[in-house]
Amino acid sequence: MHTYTGRIDCKVETEDYIYLFEFKRDESAEEALNQIDDKDYALSFVADSRKLFKIGVSFDSEERKLIGWEVSESN
């Protein structure tokens, strides 16, 4: 999903929840989560009554696996 500051890697919407994912390769999950905040990716959903979760995910390209994730909840 494109925003005015960039592109959200993945958005999942259900009846009660919105999940915003940012994926990073060879960077920390914290950096991914920070990008969601720094680029205001959640701004498009401030008027939405559903609970919003921001999720940063980190992958290791050498080991070819997921190495971490962090979750932040917004209202």
PDB file of N, CA, C, O and CB in Angstrom:
ATOM      1  N   MET A   1       0.846  -1.176   0.000  1.00  0.00           N
ATOM      2  CA  MET A   1       0.000   0.000   0.000  1.00  0.00           C
ATOM      3  C   MET A   1       0.890   1.237   0.000  1.00  0.00           C
ATOM      4  O   MET A   1       1.771   1.375   0.849  1.00  0.00           O
ATOM      5  CB  MET A   1      -0.962  -0.001   1.219  1.00  0.00           C
ATOM      6  N   HIS A   2       0.663   2.122  -0.938  1.00  0.00           N
ATOM      7  CA  HIS A   2       1.453   3.349  -1.021  1.00  0.00           C
ATOM      8  C   HIS A   2       0.864   4.420  -0.112  1.00  0.00           C
ATOM      9  O   HIS A   2      -0.353   4.560   0.010  1.00  0.00           O
ATOM     10  CB  HIS A   2       1.519   3.857  -2.475  1.00  0.00           C
ATOM     11  N   THR A   3       1.763   5.172   0.523  1.00  0.00           N
ATOM     12  CA  THR A   3       1.369   6.317   1.337  1.00  0.00           C
ATOM     13  C   THR A   3       2.107   7.537   0.798  1.00  0.00           C
ATOM     14  O   THR A   3       2.881   7.422  -0.153  1.00  0.00           O
ATOM     15  CB  THR A   3       1.686   6.081   2.864  1.00  0.00           C
ATOM     16  N   TYR A   4       1.879   8.687   1.385  1.00  0.00           N
ATOM     17  CA  TYR A   4       2.566   9.889   0.916  1.00  0.00           C
ATOM     18  C   TYR A   4       4.050   9.891   1.288  1.00  0.00           C
ATOM     19  O   TYR A   4       4.812  10.704   0.763  1.00  0.00           O
ATOM     20  CB  TYR A   4       1.892  11.125   1.488  1.00  0.00           C
ATOM     21  N   THR A   5       4.475   8.988   2.189  1.00  0.00           N
ATOM     22  CA  THR A   5       5.882   8.948   2.611  1.00  0.00           C
ATOM     23  C   THR A   5       6.612   7.683   2.185  1.00  0.00           C
ATOM     24  O   THR A   5       7.815   7.561   2.414  1.00  0.00           O
ATOM     25  CB  THR A   5       5.966   9.082   4.101  1.00  0.00           C
ATOM     26  N   GLY A   6       5.906   6.739   1.571  1.00  0.00           N
ATOM     27  CA  GLY A   6       6.554   5.489   1.181  1.00  0.00           C
ATOM     28  C   GLY A   6       5.541   4.402   0.887  1.00  0.00           C
ATOM     29  O   GLY A   6       4.438   4.664   0.407  1.00  0.00           O
ATOM     30  N   ARG A   7       5.942   3.170   1.188  1.00  0.00           N
ATOM     31  CA  ARG A   7       5.088   2.028   0.879  1.00  0.00           C
ATOM     32  C   ARG A   7       5.071   1.072   2.063  1.00  0.00           C
ATOM     33  O   ARG A   7       6.122   0.655   2.551  1.00  0.00           O
ATOM     34  CB  ARG A   7       5.573   1.303  -0.400  1.00  0.00           C
ATOM     35  N   ILE A   8       3.870   0.727   2.523  1.00  0.00           N
ATOM     36  CA  ILE A   8       3.713  -0.280   3.571  1.00  0.00           C
ATOM     37  C   ILE A   8       3.947  -1.639   2.919  1.00  0.00           C
ATOM     38  O   ILE A   8       3.343  -1.942   1.890  1.00  0.00           O
ATOM     39  CB  ILE A   8       2.285  -0.201   4.258  1.00  0.00           C
ATOM     40  N   ASP A   9       4.826  -2.467   3.512  1.00  0.00           N
ATOM     41  CA  ASP A   9       5.141  -3.760   2.906  1.00  0.00           C
ATOM     42  C   ASP A   9       3.937  -4.692   2.874  1.00  0.00           C
ATOM     43  O   ASP A   9       3.712  -5.392   1.887  1.00  0.00           O
ATOM     44  CB  ASP A   9       6.277  -4.421   3.656  1.00  0.00           C
ATOM     45  N   CYS A  10       3.159  -4.700   3.966  1.00  0.00           N
ATOM     46  CA  CYS A  10       2.009  -5.597   4.017  1.00  0.00           C
ATOM     47  C   CYS A  10       0.968  -5.022   4.966  1.00  0.00           C
ATOM     48  O   CYS A  10       1.298  -4.552   6.055  1.00  0.00           O
ATOM     49  CB  CYS A  10       2.431  -7.021   4.463  1.00  0.00           C
ATOM     50  N   LYS A  11      -0.286  -5.062   4.546  1.00  0.00           N
ATOM     51  CA  LYS A  11      -1.402  -4.626   5.379  1.00  0.00           C
ATOM     52  C   LYS A  11      -2.427  -5.747   5.398  1.00  0.00           C
ATOM     53  O   LYS A  11      -2.824  -6.252   4.348  1.00  0.00           O
ATOM     54  CB  LYS A  11      -2.031  -3.286   4.852  1.00  0.00           C
ATOM     55  N   VAL A  12      -2.858  -6.136   6.599  1.00  0.00           N
ATOM     56  CA  VAL A  12      -3.896  -7.152   6.745  1.00  0.00           C
ATOM     57  C   VAL A  12      -5.025  -6.523   7.549  1.00  0.00           C
ATOM     58  O   VAL A  12      -4.806  -5.991   8.637  1.00  0.00           O
ATOM     59  CB  VAL A  12      -3.345  -8.460   7.442  1.00  0.00           C
ATOM     60  N   GLU A  13      -6.233  -6.592   7.002  1.00  0.00           N
ATOM     61  CA  GLU A  13      -7.393  -6.031   7.679  1.00  0.00           C
ATOM     62  C   GLU A  13      -8.410  -7.119   7.970  1.00  0.00           C
ATOM     63  O   GLU A  13      -8.712  -7.949   7.113  1.00  0.00           O
ATOM     64  CB  GLU A  13      -8.028  -4.918   6.838  1.00  0.00           C
ATOM     65  N   THR A  14      -8.938  -7.108   9.195  1.00  0.00           N
ATOM     66  CA  THR A  14     -10.038  -7.984   9.571  1.00  0.00           C
ATOM     67  C   THR A  14     -11.171  -7.096  10.079  1.00  0.00           C
ATOM     68  O   THR A  14     -11.056  -5.870  10.065  1.00  0.00           O
ATOM     69  CB  THR A  14      -9.597  -9.040  10.658  1.00  0.00           C
ATOM     70  N   GLU A  15     -12.228  -7.691  10.511  1.00  0.00           N
ATOM     71  CA  GLU A  15     -13.367  -6.933  11.014  1.00  0.00           C
ATOM     72  C   GLU A  15     -12.989  -6.078  12.221  1.00  0.00           C
ATOM     73  O   GLU A  15     -13.505  -4.972  12.382  1.00  0.00           O
ATOM     74  CB  GLU A  15     -14.500  -7.879  11.382  1.00  0.00           C
ATOM     75  N   ASP A  16     -12.088  -6.584  13.072  1.00  0.00           N
ATOM     76  CA  ASP A  16     -11.746  -5.901  14.318  1.00  0.00           C
ATOM     77  C   ASP A  16     -10.330  -5.338  14.381  1.00  0.00           C
ATOM     78  O   ASP A  16     -10.028  -4.540  15.268  1.00  0.00           O
ATOM     79  CB  ASP A  16     -11.933  -6.833  15.442  1.00  0.00           C
ATOM     80  N   TYR A  17      -9.452  -5.738  13.454  1.00  0.00           N
ATOM     81  CA  TYR A  17      -8.041  -5.388  13.574  1.00  0.00           C
ATOM     82  C   TYR A  17      -7.447  -4.954  12.235  1.00  0.00           C
ATOM     83  O   TYR A  17      -7.922  -5.324  11.162  1.00  0.00           O
ATOM     84  CB  TYR A  17      -7.256  -6.567  14.130  1.00  0.00           C
ATOM     85  N   ILE A  18      -6.381  -4.146  12.350  1.00  0.00           N
ATOM     86  CA  ILE A  18      -5.536  -3.802  11.204  1.00  0.00           C
ATOM     87  C   ILE A  18      -4.102  -4.125  11.607  1.00  0.00           C
ATOM     88  O   ILE A  18      -3.652  -3.733  12.684  1.00  0.00           O
ATOM     89  CB  ILE A  18      -5.697  -2.277  10.781  1.00  0.00           C
ATOM     90  N   TYR A  19      -3.386  -4.839  10.743  1.00  0.00           N
ATOM     91  CA  TYR A  19      -1.995  -5.194  10.988  1.00  0.00           C
ATOM     92  C   TYR A  19      -1.144  -4.571   9.886  1.00  0.00           C
ATOM     93  O   TYR A  19      -1.380  -4.805   8.700  1.00  0.00           O
ATOM     94  CB  TYR A  19      -1.804  -6.748  11.040  1.00  0.00           C
ATOM     95  N   LEU A  20      -0.150  -3.773  10.287  1.00  0.00           N
ATOM     96  CA  LEU A  20       0.794  -3.196   9.332  1.00  0.00           C
ATOM     97  C   LEU A  20       2.144  -3.858   9.542  1.00  0.00           C
ATOM     98  O   LEU A  20       2.680  -3.843  10.650  1.00  0.00           O
ATOM     99  CB  LEU A  20       0.897  -1.645   9.493  1.00  0.00           C
ATOM    100  N   PHE A  21       2.693  -4.435   8.488  1.00  0.00           N
ATOM    101  CA  PHE A  21       3.974  -5.128   8.554  1.00  0.00           C
ATOM    102  C   PHE A  21       5.032  -4.360   7.781  1.00  0.00           C
ATOM    103  O   PHE A  21       4.774  -3.844   6.694  1.00  0.00           O
ATOM    104  CB  PHE A  21       3.847  -6.554   8.008  1.00  0.00           C
ATOM    105  N   GLU A  22       6.222  -4.292   8.355  1.00  0.00           N
ATOM    106  CA  GLU A  22       7.399  -3.783   7.641  1.00  0.00           C
ATOM    107  C   GLU A  22       8.462  -4.871   7.747  1.00  0.00           C
ATOM    108  O   GLU A  22       8.804  -5.307   8.846  1.00  0.00           O
ATOM    109  CB  GLU A  22       7.912  -2.393   8.239  1.00  0.00           C
ATOM    110  N   PHE A  23       8.982  -5.305   6.604  1.00  0.00           N
ATOM    111  CA  PHE A  23       9.970  -6.371   6.556  1.00  0.00           C
ATOM    112  C   PHE A  23      11.352  -5.789   6.268  1.00  0.00           C
ATOM    113  O   PHE A  23      11.506  -4.914   5.417  1.00  0.00           O
ATOM    114  CB  PHE A  23       9.589  -7.418   5.492  1.00  0.00           C
ATOM    115  N   LYS A  24      12.351  -6.290   6.990  1.00  0.00           N
ATOM    116  CA  LYS A  24      13.735  -5.877   6.771  1.00  0.00           C
ATOM    117  C   LYS A  24      14.612  -7.106   6.579  1.00  0.00           C
ATOM    118  O   LYS A  24      14.433  -8.130   7.236  1.00  0.00           O
ATOM    119  CB  LYS A  24      14.249  -5.021   7.953  1.00  0.00           C
ATOM    120  N   ARG A  25      15.561  -6.978   5.666  1.00  0.00           N
ATOM    121  CA  ARG A  25      16.549  -8.035   5.447  1.00  0.00           C
ATOM    122  C   ARG A  25      17.877  -7.542   6.005  1.00  0.00           C
ATOM    123  O   ARG A  25      18.373  -6.482   5.623  1.00  0.00           O
ATOM    124  CB  ARG A  25      16.674  -8.410   3.919  1.00  0.00           C
ATOM    125  N   ASP A  26      18.444  -8.329   6.914  1.00  0.00           N
ATOM    126  CA  ASP A  26      19.741  -8.022   7.526  1.00  0.00           C
ATOM    127  C   ASP A  26      19.717  -6.709   8.318  1.00  0.00           C
ATOM    128  O   ASP A  26      20.750  -6.057   8.472  1.00  0.00           O
ATOM    129  CB  ASP A  26      20.816  -7.949   6.449  1.00  0.00           C
ATOM    130  N   GLU A  27      18.580  -6.338   8.803  1.00  0.00           N
ATOM    131  CA  GLU A  27      18.405  -5.218   9.724  1.00  0.00           C
ATOM    132  C   GLU A  27      17.506  -5.702  10.854  1.00  0.00           C
ATOM    133  O   GLU A  27      16.875  -6.753  10.747  1.00  0.00           O
ATOM    134  CB  GLU A  27      17.794  -3.954   9.000  1.00  0.00           C
ATOM    135  N   SER A  28      17.451  -4.941  11.923  1.00  0.00           N
ATOM    136  CA  SER A  28      16.689  -5.397  13.087  1.00  0.00           C
ATOM    137  C   SER A  28      15.186  -5.173  12.908  1.00  0.00           C
ATOM    138  O   SER A  28      14.746  -4.332  12.124  1.00  0.00           O
ATOM    139  CB  SER A  28      17.174  -4.678  14.344  1.00  0.00           C
ATOM    140  N   ALA A  29      14.426  -5.951  13.659  1.00  0.00           N
ATOM    141  CA  ALA A  29      12.978  -5.781  13.688  1.00  0.00           C
ATOM    142  C   ALA A  29      12.628  -4.418  14.267  1.00  0.00           C
ATOM    143  O   ALA A  29      11.628  -3.816  13.876  1.00  0.00           O
ATOM    144  CB  ALA A  29      12.309  -6.903  14.506  1.00  0.00           C
ATOM    145  N   GLU A  30      13.436  -3.932  15.187  1.00  0.00           N
ATOM    146  CA  GLU A  30      13.220  -2.606  15.767  1.00  0.00           C
ATOM    147  C   GLU A  30      13.329  -1.523  14.693  1.00  0.00           C
ATOM    148  O   GLU A  30      12.547  -0.572  14.692  1.00  0.00           O
ATOM    149  CB  GLU A  30      14.234  -2.341  16.896  1.00  0.00           C
ATOM    150  N   GLU A  31      14.286  -1.660  13.787  1.00  0.00           N
ATOM    151  CA  GLU A  31      14.421  -0.703  12.690  1.00  0.00           C
ATOM    152  C   GLU A  31      13.189  -0.730  11.789  1.00  0.00           C
ATOM    153  O   GLU A  31      12.725   0.309  11.320  1.00  0.00           O
ATOM    154  CB  GLU A  31      15.684  -1.003  11.870  1.00  0.00           C
ATOM    155  N   ALA A  32      12.673  -1.919  11.556  1.00  0.00           N
ATOM    156  CA  ALA A  32      11.460  -2.046  10.744  1.00  0.00           C
ATOM    157  C   ALA A  32      10.287  -1.359  11.432  1.00  0.00           C
ATOM    158  O   ALA A  32       9.529  -0.631  10.791  1.00  0.00           O
ATOM    159  CB  ALA A  32      11.131  -3.532  10.484  1.00  0.00           C
ATOM    160  N   LEU A  33      10.136  -1.584  12.717  1.00  0.00           N
ATOM    161  CA  LEU A  33       9.062  -0.960  13.481  1.00  0.00           C
ATOM    162  C   LEU A  33       9.228   0.558  13.510  1.00  0.00           C
ATOM    163  O   LEU A  33       8.250   1.297  13.398  1.00  0.00           O
ATOM    164  CB  LEU A  33       9.028  -1.518  14.911  1.00  0.00           C
ATOM    165  N   ASN A  34      10.458   1.016  13.658  1.00  0.00           N
ATOM    166  CA  ASN A  34      10.720   2.452  13.640  1.00  0.00           C
ATOM    167  C   ASN A  34      10.333   3.090  12.308  1.00  0.00           C
ATOM    168  O   ASN A  34       9.871   4.230  12.278  1.00  0.00           O
ATOM    169  CB  ASN A  34      12.184   2.717  13.929  1.00  0.00           C
ATOM    170  N   GLN A  35      10.519   2.364  11.211  1.00  0.00           N
ATOM    171  CA  GLN A  35      10.154   2.904   9.899  1.00  0.00           C
ATOM    172  C   GLN A  35       8.650   3.143   9.817  1.00  0.00           C
ATOM    173  O   GLN A  35       8.210   4.141   9.247  1.00  0.00           O
ATOM    174  CB  GLN A  35      10.602   1.950   8.775  1.00  0.00           C
ATOM    175  N   ILE A  36       7.871   2.243  10.378  1.00  0.00           N
ATOM    176  CA  ILE A  36       6.418   2.425  10.380  1.00  0.00           C
ATOM    177  C   ILE A  36       6.066   3.744  11.070  1.00  0.00           C
ATOM    178  O   ILE A  36       5.214   4.495  10.594  1.00  0.00           O
ATOM    179  CB  ILE A  36       5.711   1.231  11.087  1.00  0.00           C
ATOM    180  N   ASP A  37       6.732   4.017  12.197  1.00  0.00           N
ATOM    181  CA  ASP A  37       6.475   5.264  12.931  1.00  0.00           C
ATOM    182  C   ASP A  37       7.070   6.480  12.224  1.00  0.00           C
ATOM    183  O   ASP A  37       6.409   7.509  12.083  1.00  0.00           O
ATOM    184  CB  ASP A  37       7.040   5.166  14.344  1.00  0.00           C
ATOM    185  N   ASP A  38       8.320   6.356  11.782  1.00  0.00           N
ATOM    186  CA  ASP A  38       9.007   7.491  11.156  1.00  0.00           C
ATOM    187  C   ASP A  38       8.307   7.974   9.884  1.00  0.00           C
ATOM    188  O   ASP A  38       8.294   9.169   9.589  1.00  0.00           O
ATOM    189  CB  ASP A  38      10.441   7.109  10.832  1.00  0.00           C
ATOM    190  N   LYS A  39       7.734   7.044   9.145  1.00  0.00           N
ATOM    191  CA  LYS A  39       7.083   7.407   7.890  1.00  0.00           C
ATOM    192  C   LYS A  39       5.567   7.538   8.027  1.00  0.00           C
ATOM    193  O   LYS A  39       4.853   7.657   7.032  1.00  0.00           O
ATOM    194  CB  LYS A  39       7.407   6.380   6.831  1.00  0.00           C
ATOM    195  N   ASP A  40       5.082   7.516   9.275  1.00  0.00           N
ATOM    196  CA  ASP A  40       3.650   7.728   9.550  1.00  0.00           C
ATOM    197  C   ASP A  40       2.737   6.791   8.771  1.00  0.00           C
ATOM    198  O   ASP A  40       1.677   7.210   8.306  1.00  0.00           O
ATOM    199  CB  ASP A  40       3.276   9.152   9.234  1.00  0.00           C
ATOM    200  N   TYR A  41       3.129   5.537   8.622  1.00  0.00           N
ATOM    201  CA  TYR A  41       2.302   4.592   7.882  1.00  0.00           C
ATOM    202  C   TYR A  41       0.934   4.391   8.518  1.00  0.00           C
ATOM    203  O   TYR A  41      -0.028   4.090   7.811  1.00  0.00           O
ATOM    204  CB  TYR A  41       3.009   3.267   7.775  1.00  0.00           C
ATOM    205  N   ALA A  42       0.821   4.550   9.833  1.00  0.00           N
ATOM    206  CA  ALA A  42      -0.458   4.337  10.525  1.00  0.00           C
ATOM    207  C   ALA A  42      -1.395   5.535  10.395  1.00  0.00           C
ATOM    208  O   ALA A  42      -2.567   5.443  10.760  1.00  0.00           O
ATOM    209  CB  ALA A  42      -0.210   4.043  11.997  1.00  0.00           C
ATOM    210  N   LEU A  43      -0.898   6.646   9.886  1.00  0.00           N
ATOM    211  CA  LEU A  43      -1.694   7.868   9.799  1.00  0.00           C
ATOM    212  C   LEU A  43      -2.990   7.666   9.011  1.00  0.00           C
ATOM    213  O   LEU A  43      -4.006   8.281   9.336  1.00  0.00           O
ATOM    214  CB  LEU A  43      -0.874   8.971   9.160  1.00  0.00           C
ATOM    215  N   SER A  44      -2.971   6.839   8.007  1.00  0.00           N
ATOM    216  CA  SER A  44      -4.155   6.597   7.184  1.00  0.00           C
ATOM    217  C   SER A  44      -5.284   5.926   7.958  1.00  0.00           C
ATOM    218  O   SER A  44      -6.421   5.878   7.487  1.00  0.00           O
ATOM    219  CB  SER A  44      -3.786   5.746   5.993  1.00  0.00           C
ATOM    220  N   PHE A  45      -4.975   5.411   9.137  1.00  0.00           N
ATOM    221  CA  PHE A  45      -5.954   4.624   9.883  1.00  0.00           C
ATOM    222  C   PHE A  45      -6.382   5.267  11.202  1.00  0.00           C
ATOM    223  O   PHE A  45      -7.041   4.610  12.008  1.00  0.00           O
ATOM    224  CB  PHE A  45      -5.392   3.263  10.158  1.00  0.00           C
ATOM    225  N   VAL A  46      -6.030   6.529  11.447  1.00  0.00           N
ATOM    226  CA  VAL A  46      -6.343   7.164  12.734  1.00  0.00           C
ATOM    227  C   VAL A  46      -7.845   7.285  12.978  1.00  0.00           C
ATOM    228  O   VAL A  46      -8.281   7.237  14.128  1.00  0.00           O
ATOM    229  CB  VAL A  46      -5.709   8.541  12.801  1.00  0.00           C
ATOM    230  N   ALA A  47      -8.632   7.439  11.940  1.00  0.00           N
ATOM    231  CA  ALA A  47     -10.077   7.559  12.103  1.00  0.00           C
ATOM    232  C   ALA A  47     -10.781   6.199  12.141  1.00  0.00           C
ATOM    233  O   ALA A  47     -11.990   6.125  12.363  1.00  0.00           O
ATOM    234  CB  ALA A  47     -10.650   8.397  10.980  1.00  0.00           C
ATOM    235  N   ASP A  48     -10.025   5.138  11.925  1.00  0.00           N
ATOM    236  CA  ASP A  48     -10.596   3.790  11.911  1.00  0.00           C
ATOM    237  C   ASP A  48     -10.761   3.304  13.349  1.00  0.00           C
ATOM    238  O   ASP A  48      -9.850   3.460  14.162  1.00  0.00           O
ATOM    239  CB  ASP A  48      -9.697   2.807  11.093  1.00  0.00           C
ATOM    240  N   SER A  49     -11.909   2.720  13.666  1.00  0.00           N
ATOM    241  CA  SER A  49     -12.188   2.276  15.039  1.00  0.00           C
ATOM    242  C   SER A  49     -11.537   0.937  15.383  1.00  0.00           C
ATOM    243  O   SER A  49     -11.541   0.528  16.544  1.00  0.00           O
ATOM    244  CB  SER A  49     -13.681   2.172  15.246  1.00  0.00           C
ATOM    245  N   ARG A  50     -10.983   0.257  14.388  1.00  0.00           N
ATOM    246  CA  ARG A  50     -10.358  -1.034  14.662  1.00  0.00           C
ATOM    247  C   ARG A  50      -9.023  -0.856  15.381  1.00  0.00           C
ATOM    248  O   ARG A  50      -8.364   0.175  15.249  1.00  0.00           O
ATOM    249  CB  ARG A  50     -10.155  -1.816  13.360  1.00  0.00           C
ATOM    250  N   LYS A  51      -8.639  -1.877  16.142  1.00  0.00           N
ATOM    251  CA  LYS A  51      -7.349  -1.865  16.840  1.00  0.00           C
ATOM    252  C   LYS A  51      -6.239  -2.079  15.811  1.00  0.00           C
ATOM    253  O   LYS A  51      -6.337  -2.941  14.938  1.00  0.00           O
ATOM    254  CB  LYS A  51      -7.297  -2.967  17.962  1.00  0.00           C
ATOM    255  N   LEU A  52      -5.173  -1.268  15.936  1.00  0.00           N
ATOM    256  CA  LEU A  52      -4.071  -1.296  14.973  1.00  0.00           C
ATOM    257  C   LEU A  52      -2.818  -1.888  15.612  1.00  0.00           C
ATOM    258  O   LEU A  52      -2.423  -1.495  16.710  1.00  0.00           O
ATOM    259  CB  LEU A  52      -3.779   0.120  14.439  1.00  0.00           C
ATOM    260  N   PHE A  53      -2.207  -2.826  14.918  1.00  0.00           N
ATOM    261  CA  PHE A  53      -0.946  -3.410  15.344  1.00  0.00           C
ATOM    262  C   PHE A  53       0.105  -3.114  14.293  1.00  0.00           C
ATOM    263  O   PHE A  53      -0.121  -3.328  13.102  1.00  0.00           O
ATOM    264  CB  PHE A  53      -1.083  -4.934  15.578  1.00  0.00           C
ATOM    265  N   LYS A  54       1.262  -2.620  14.735  1.00  0.00           N
ATOM    266  CA  LYS A  54       2.404  -2.378  13.857  1.00  0.00           C
ATOM    267  C   LYS A  54       3.423  -3.469  14.149  1.00  0.00           C
ATOM    268  O   LYS A  54       3.777  -3.703  15.305  1.00  0.00           O
ATOM    269  CB  LYS A  54       3.018  -0.935  14.070  1.00  0.00           C
ATOM    270  N   ILE A  55       3.895  -4.135  13.099  1.00  0.00           N
ATOM    271  CA  ILE A  55       4.764  -5.303  13.270  1.00  0.00           C
ATOM    272  C   ILE A  55       6.011  -5.147  12.410  1.00  0.00           C
ATOM    273  O   ILE A  55       5.925  -5.034  11.187  1.00  0.00           O
ATOM    274  CB  ILE A  55       4.013  -6.610  12.905  1.00  0.00           C
ATOM    275  N   GLY A  56       7.168  -5.141  13.059  1.00  0.00           N
ATOM    276  CA  GLY A  56       8.446  -5.115  12.378  1.00  0.00           C
ATOM    277  C   GLY A  56       9.024  -6.515  12.344  1.00  0.00           C
ATOM    278  O   GLY A  56       9.073  -7.195  13.370  1.00  0.00           O
ATOM    279  N   VAL A  57       9.464  -6.953  11.168  1.00  0.00           N
ATOM    280  CA  VAL A  57       9.958  -8.323  10.981  1.00  0.00           C
ATOM    281  C   VAL A  57      11.345  -8.263  10.357  1.00  0.00           C
ATOM    282  O   VAL A  57      11.592  -7.488   9.433  1.00  0.00           O
ATOM    283  CB  VAL A  57       8.983  -9.162  10.088  1.00  0.00           C
ATOM    284  N   SER A  58      12.245  -9.093  10.875  1.00  0.00           N
ATOM    285  CA  SER A  58      13.626  -9.125  10.398  1.00  0.00           C
ATOM    286  C   SER A  58      13.980 -10.512   9.862  1.00  0.00           C
ATOM    287  O   SER A  58      13.679 -11.533  10.480  1.00  0.00           O
ATOM    288  CB  SER A  58      14.594  -8.726  11.526  1.00  0.00           C
ATOM    289  N   PHE A  59      14.626 -10.517   8.699  1.00  0.00           N
ATOM    290  CA  PHE A  59      15.088 -11.762   8.078  1.00  0.00           C
ATOM    291  C   PHE A  59      16.603 -11.717   7.929  1.00  0.00           C
ATOM    292  O   PHE A  59      17.176 -10.657   7.673  1.00  0.00           O
ATOM    293  CB  PHE A  59      14.406 -11.985   6.695  1.00  0.00           C
ATOM    294  N   ASP A  60      17.247 -12.862   8.088  1.00  0.00           N
ATOM    295  CA  ASP A  60      18.687 -13.009   7.877  1.00  0.00           C
ATOM    296  C   ASP A  60      18.891 -13.636   6.502  1.00  0.00           C
ATOM    297  O   ASP A  60      18.485 -14.775   6.270  1.00  0.00           O
ATOM    298  CB  ASP A  60      19.354 -13.881   9.009  1.00  0.00           C
ATOM    299  N   SER A  61      19.518 -12.896   5.591  1.00  0.00           N
ATOM    300  CA  SER A  61      19.683 -13.402   4.221  1.00  0.00           C
ATOM    301  C   SER A  61      20.720 -14.520   4.136  1.00  0.00           C
ATOM    302  O   SER A  61      20.622 -15.384   3.265  1.00  0.00           O
ATOM    303  CB  SER A  61      20.084 -12.266   3.291  1.00  0.00           C
ATOM    304  N   GLU A  62      21.696 -14.514   5.017  1.00  0.00           N
ATOM    305  CA  GLU A  62      22.721 -15.566   4.984  1.00  0.00           C
ATOM    306  C   GLU A  62      22.152 -16.894   5.468  1.00  0.00           C
ATOM    307  O   GLU A  62      22.377 -17.937   4.853  1.00  0.00           O
ATOM    308  CB  GLU A  62      23.931 -15.168   5.847  1.00  0.00           C
ATOM    309  N   GLU A  63      21.414 -16.849   6.571  1.00  0.00           N
ATOM    310  CA  GLU A  63      20.826 -18.079   7.115  1.00  0.00           C
ATOM    311  C   GLU A  63      19.458 -18.381   6.505  1.00  0.00           C
ATOM    312  O   GLU A  63      18.901 -19.460   6.704  1.00  0.00           O
ATOM    313  CB  GLU A  63      20.697 -17.970   8.631  1.00  0.00           C
ATOM    314  N   ARG A  64      18.927 -17.410   5.757  1.00  0.00           N
ATOM    315  CA  ARG A  64      17.657 -17.568   5.048  1.00  0.00           C
ATOM    316  C   ARG A  64      16.517 -17.942   5.990  1.00  0.00           C
ATOM    317  O   ARG A  64      15.786 -18.908   5.771  1.00  0.00           O
ATOM    318  CB  ARG A  64      17.793 -18.622   3.965  1.00  0.00           C
ATOM    319  N   LYS A  65      16.392 -17.126   7.061  1.00  0.00           N
ATOM    320  CA  LYS A  65      15.306 -17.392   7.999  1.00  0.00           C
ATOM    321  C   LYS A  65      14.904 -16.115   8.729  1.00  0.00           C
ATOM    322  O   LYS A  65      15.635 -15.124   8.746  1.00  0.00           O
ATOM    323  CB  LYS A  65      15.718 -18.476   9.008  1.00  0.00           C
ATOM    324  N   LEU A  66      13.738 -16.171   9.321  1.00  0.00           N
ATOM    325  CA  LEU A  66      13.240 -15.078  10.148  1.00  0.00           C
ATOM    326  C   LEU A  66      14.035 -15.068  11.441  1.00  0.00           C
ATOM    327  O   LEU A  66      14.209 -16.111  12.071  1.00  0.00           O
ATOM    328  CB  LEU A  66      11.708 -15.222  10.428  1.00  0.00           C
ATOM    329  N   ILE A  67      14.525 -13.888  11.847  1.00  0.00           N
ATOM    330  CA  ILE A  67      15.349 -13.837  13.060  1.00  0.00           C
ATOM    331  C   ILE A  67      14.740 -12.987  14.155  1.00  0.00           C
ATOM    332  O   ILE A  67      15.248 -12.982  15.277  1.00  0.00           O
ATOM    333  CB  ILE A  67      16.714 -13.311  12.730  1.00  0.00           C
ATOM    334  N   GLY A  68      13.668 -12.268  13.864  1.00  0.00           N
ATOM    335  CA  GLY A  68      13.063 -11.487  14.929  1.00  0.00           C
ATOM    336  C   GLY A  68      11.851 -10.710  14.477  1.00  0.00           C
ATOM    337  O   GLY A  68      11.645 -10.472  13.287  1.00  0.00           O
ATOM    338  N   TRP A  69      11.046 -10.316  15.460  1.00  0.00           N
ATOM    339  CA  TRP A  69       9.895  -9.457  15.183  1.00  0.00           C
ATOM    340  C   TRP A  69       9.569  -8.667  16.442  1.00  0.00           C
ATOM    341  O   TRP A  69       9.848  -9.100  17.560  1.00  0.00           O
ATOM    342  CB  TRP A  69       8.661 -10.293  14.712  1.00  0.00           C
ATOM    343  N   GLU A  70       8.984  -7.523  16.237  1.00  0.00           N
ATOM    344  CA  GLU A  70       8.528  -6.668  17.330  1.00  0.00           C
ATOM    345  C   GLU A  70       7.137  -6.162  16.969  1.00  0.00           C
ATOM    346  O   GLU A  70       6.828  -5.904  15.806  1.00  0.00           O
ATOM    347  CB  GLU A  70       9.524  -5.473  17.587  1.00  0.00           C
ATOM    348  N   VAL A  71       6.307  -6.027  18.001  1.00  0.00           N
ATOM    349  CA  VAL A  71       4.935  -5.603  17.807  1.00  0.00           C
ATOM    350  C   VAL A  71       4.650  -4.383  18.667  1.00  0.00           C
ATOM    351  O   VAL A  71       5.035  -4.328  19.835  1.00  0.00           O
ATOM    352  CB  VAL A  71       3.959  -6.742  18.137  1.00  0.00           C
ATOM    353  N   SER A  72       3.982  -3.419  18.086  1.00  0.00           N
ATOM    354  CA  SER A  72       3.541  -2.228  18.808  1.00  0.00           C
ATOM    355  C   SER A  72       2.053  -2.071  18.548  1.00  0.00           C
ATOM    356  O   SER A  72       1.591  -2.213  17.416  1.00  0.00           O
ATOM    357  CB  SER A  72       4.341  -0.945  18.366  1.00  0.00           C
ATOM    358  N   GLU A  73       1.319  -1.781  19.588  1.00  0.00           N
ATOM    359  CA  GLU A  73      -0.136  -1.632  19.492  1.00  0.00           C
ATOM    360  C   GLU A  73      -0.497  -0.164  19.512  1.00  0.00           C
ATOM    361  O   GLU A  73       0.051   0.607  20.300  1.00  0.00           O
ATOM    362  CB  GLU A  73      -0.852  -2.377  20.640  1.00  0.00           C
ATOM    363  N   SER A  74      -1.425   0.226  18.641  1.00  0.00           N
ATOM    364  CA  SER A  74      -1.930   1.598  18.612  1.00  0.00           C
ATOM    365  C   SER A  74      -3.439   1.568  18.762  1.00  0.00           C
ATOM    366  O   SER A  74      -4.090   0.571  18.448  1.00  0.00           O
ATOM    367  CB  SER A  74      -1.521   2.322  17.299  1.00  0.00           C
ATOM    368  N   ASN A  75      -3.978   2.659  19.239  1.00  0.00           N
ATOM    369  CA  ASN A  75      -5.449   2.751  19.349  1.00  0.00           C
ATOM    370  C   ASN A  75      -6.015   3.598  18.252  1.00  0.00           C
ATOM    371  O   ASN A  75      -7.229   3.788  18.183  1.00  0.00           O
ATOM    372  CB  ASN A  75      -5.865   3.323  20.701  1.00  0.00           C
TER     373      ASN A  75
END
